[in-house]
Amino acid sequence: MTTSKRRSFREPSLLTKILLQVAAIGILITVLFPIIWVFSVSLSPLNLIRPDGLNLIPKDATLEAYLQVIERPTGNPVSFLELAFNSMKIAGGTALASVSLGVLAAYPLSRLAFRGRTFIMLVILGVLMLPAVATLAPLFVTLNSIKLDLPILGTFNLRNSQLGVGIAIVSGSLPFAIWNLKGYLDTIPRELEEAASVDGASQMRIFRSIVLPLALPAIAVTGFLGFISGWTEFYYSWMFLTQPRDFTLAMALSAMTGTYASAIPWPLVSAFSIMLTLPPAIVYLLSQRFITGGLAVGSVKG
Amino acid sequence: MSILTRINRRSLTPYMFIAPAMIVMAIVTIYPLIFQFWMSFTNYGLANLRQGAPAPDWVGLENYVKILTSELSIPNYSFLRLFLYNIFWALSNVTIHIILGVAIALLLNHPGLKLKRLYRALYVLPVLIPPIVVATTWRNMFNQDAGAVNMLLGLVGQVFRIPPETFQLDWLRQVEDPISFIPLPLSYYAMLIANIWLGWPLNAVVATGALQAIPKDLYEAAEIDGAGKWASFKTITLTYLRPAMVPFAIYGFVVTFNLFSLAYFMSSGGPFGRTELLVTQAYRLVNERQLYAVGAAFAVVLFVILLTISLITNRLSKATARYDDF
């Protein structure tokens, strides 16, 4: 009797199998439903006032919404590529700045004993608790009071510039980068560094030729996370920027949806959403193993 | 705890590494926070913004008093309602996320299920979509005239011969509460649905990881000892899930508590500010109302609330010790 019971533990009945499969497919439908709906609406012709039914492929399916998005998604004379380039500059610049400064700071915090270490870590931890919105007012006011006069860029208000937005983003992303990279460095065994130290290598040498290569997965992951949050950053750019040539993808999407539901350009918003989502999603899918590895280890804060 | 390398106490090496980041952080993070604290005791407003404009006046605790006693001169503002709703929003979401996440992880871990890898890969798709796109999409899905949700309800209703006009719900703007004895607007339920869609997959991923770490012979041993399915679920499965799920639940609580995108883009806080969160209110004070000083004080209040929450959750996570910690 025990044997048959154990067999039943390993071999579920056909009915159980069918029920499990039905449940899994049911869940899959709820997951995919909004995604498929957006795809379907994005294929509708531009003169569609509002979607009038649930069709996988809409009547008169066309790609004209995508063409319109590429050419001129909003009322402003800005193309998708220009918006994407702005988002790319902000996302890439902030990710690069916070990761390169972050890894330098993470090294002594993880490895070296020095005066002020605990204090610095407490400050970083405290700052990490704040959501980005919480520093909006002082950053806006402070950056607004700075007028820059640079050789190539000319005279401009720091607040009303992508540089200002980048500074505001780094204010939150740098503490995160330091903390995440320190968490990862803590998990790397230090025998190699000790050996190098015995051999008389300087701290700079150890950092450059041992720690940096070993921390590469975490650096890539932290950079990627920073890039993604910069790619769709909204609070600061929406608050700071006023010139259409500076606008980002997230700002354009928000502007398109507008306040009045009846005025939603349905196919355009849908096509834009897809084109905004695809680049980071593709990068994620291509580097999935790499990323989850670096994250899982990096998140051990112990 | 890690062992730190002892180096010459007077050595400047650590400071050389950390200095660039600290200088940048001091300017772009710490200084604004201190400035914010100072601002919160003034009446800094639009008039003080222009270059050469007069400095704001010191008003002491006035901003804080106005925030906490709901005396701000903006429509639909009540601090207590905002705070209680925010707590309830986070709690209700996380509870559902965890129950669903664990249930679906159990399904994905069942030996009788085929195509597990395919399901696992597709179930996490919502996580890949930027928050602003998720919020915009769900806002459109819940549109009264053309949204997919009302259309789907109409199609299902047809089966039961209910006329489709019944399902012309104005999800995000309806003023009357759908359930008369629960004081929550319809937009809360719409946002709850959207956030469940967004939230359970990561919970399922974490729970799946924890489930796979359970040694299979434990179940067989329990079965031989005559334990029923429910008993072995309670004693084995839940025991192993807890150390993974409790920290993740706390993390999820904080994330949901501060979830800007849905409250801002989906319902715009409506109707009558009843689905506003503390973070969206903070943003509106600065962005729409240009009440910079009030916004600064509001951010300080928000910081105190988050600090309290993290102190409480720290206690909680220590109280539910890990099974492998002795």
Interface residues (C-beta under 8 A of the other chain):
Chain A: T2 K5 R6 F9 R10 P12 T16 K17 L20 Q21 A23 A24 I27 L28 T30 V31 L32 F33 P34 I35 W37 V38 V41 R50 P51 D52 G53 L54 A97 L101 G102 L104 A105 Y107 P108 L109 S110 R111 L112 A113 F114 R115 R117 I120 V123 I124 G126 V127 M129 L130 P131 V133 A134 T135 L136 A137 P138 L139 F140 V141 T142 N144 S145 K147 I167 A168 V170 S171 G172 L174 P175 I178 D186 R190 E193 E194 S197 Q203 M204 F207 I228 W231 T232 F234 Y235 W238 M239 A250 L253 S254 T257 A261 S262 I264 W266 V269 S270 S273 L276 T277 P280 A281 Y284 L285 G302
Chain B: M1 S2 L4 T5 R6 I7 R9 S11 T13 P14 Y15 F17 I18 P20 A21 M22 V24 M25 V28 T29 I30 Y31 P32 L33 F35 Q36 M39 Y44 L49 Q51 I104 L107 L108 H110 P111 G112 L113 K114 L115 Y119 L122 Y123 L125 P126 L128 I129 P130 P131 I132 V133 T136 T137 W138 R139 N140 M141 N143 Q144 D145 A146 A148 M151 L152 L155 W197 P201 Y219 E220 E223 I224 N258 F260 F265 V279 T280 A282 Y283 V286 N287 Y292 A293 G295 A296 A299 L302 F303 L306 L307 S310
